[in-house]
Amino acid sequence: MLIIGTLSDGPVRYSELADAIPGISQRMLTLTLKQLTRSGLVARTAYAEVPPRVEYSLTGLGTSLLSTVLDLAAWSADRHTEIRGHQRAYDARTAADAG
């Protein structure tokens, strides 16, 4: 979801994607981009330059998913406090059961 959202404004280089998504490892970003490309949601364009430049962008299929991704992100943001409350309650119950 984060990659789809990040690509919403147009083509982005790998390093820009990595910077825009806090906490994502290089391995996870690479694997996710490969899966999104394989699924036809993201296009990978390599330019024959020195140094080499690669950009990622949404395909038509990826763009058709964008509104759903943005709606889900908005839903999550609107309910963040409620979700965190449920997580804290769950963690407290789990800790009590373990102790």
C-alpha positions in Angstrom: 0.0 0.0 0.0 2.8 2.4 0.9 4.5 1.9 -2.4 1.3 2.4 -4.4 0.6 5.6 -2.5 4.2 6.9 -2.9 4.0 6.3 -6.7 0.7 8.3 -7.0 2.5 11.5 -8.0 4.5 9.9 -10.8 7.8 8.0 -11.5 10.1 7.6 -8.5 13.6 6.3 -8.2 14.4 3.4 -5.9 16.3 5.6 -3.4 13.4 8.0 -3.2 11.0 5.1 -2.5 13.3 3.9 0.2 13.5 7.3 1.8 9.7 7.8 1.6 8.8 4.6 3.4 10.3 4.6 6.9 11.6 1.4 8.3 11.4 -0.7 5.1 14.5 -2.8 4.5 16.2 -2.9 1.1 15.3 -6.5 0.8 11.6 -6.0 1.5 11.4 -3.0 -0.9 13.1 -5.0 -3.6 10.9 -8.0 -3.2 7.7 -6.0 -3.0 8.6 -4.0 -6.1 9.3 -7.2 -8.0 5.9 -8.6 -6.9 4.1 -5.4 -7.9 5.9 -5.4 -11.2 5.1 -9.1 -11.8 1.4 -8.4 -11.0 1.3 -5.5 -13.5 0.7 -2.8 -10.9 4.1 -1.1 -11.2 6.3 -0.5 -14.2 10.1 -0.6 -13.9 12.0 1.6 -16.4 15.8 1.4 -16.7 17.7 4.2 -18.4 21.0 3.5 -20.1 22.9 6.3 -18.3 26.0 6.5 -16.3 25.3 5.9 -13.4 22.4 3.7 -14.3 19.0 5.1 -13.4 15.8 3.1 -12.7 12.4 4.5 -12.1 9.2 2.9 -10.9 5.7 4.1 -11.8 2.1 2.9 -11.6 0.7 1.2 -14.6 -2.9 1.7 -15.6 -3.9 -1.3 -13.4 -1.9 0.2 -10.5 -3.6 3.6 -11.0 -7.0 1.9 -10.9 -6.1 0.5 -7.4 -4.9 3.9 -6.2 -8.3 5.3 -5.0 -8.9 2.1 -3.0 -5.4 2.3 -1.4 -5.9 6.0 -0.5 -9.4 5.2 0.9 -7.9 2.5 3.1 -5.1 4.8 4.3 -7.7 7.5 5.2 -9.8 4.9 7.0 -6.7 3.8 9.0 -5.8 7.4 9.9 -9.4 8.1 11.0 -9.4 5.1 13.3 -5.8 5.1 14.4 -6.7 6.0 18.0 -9.3 3.3 18.3 -7.0 0.7 16.7 -4.2 1.6 19.1 -6.6 1.2 22.0 -7.5 -2.3 20.9 -3.8 -3.1 20.5 -2.9 -1.9 24.0 -5.8 -3.9 25.5 -4.8 -7.0 23.6 -1.2 -6.6 24.7 -2.3 -6.1 28.4 -4.4 -9.3 28.3 -1.6 -11.2 26.6 0.9 -10.0 29.2 -1.5 -10.9 32.1 -2.0 -14.4 30.7 1.7 -14.9 30.3 2.6 -13.7 33.8 
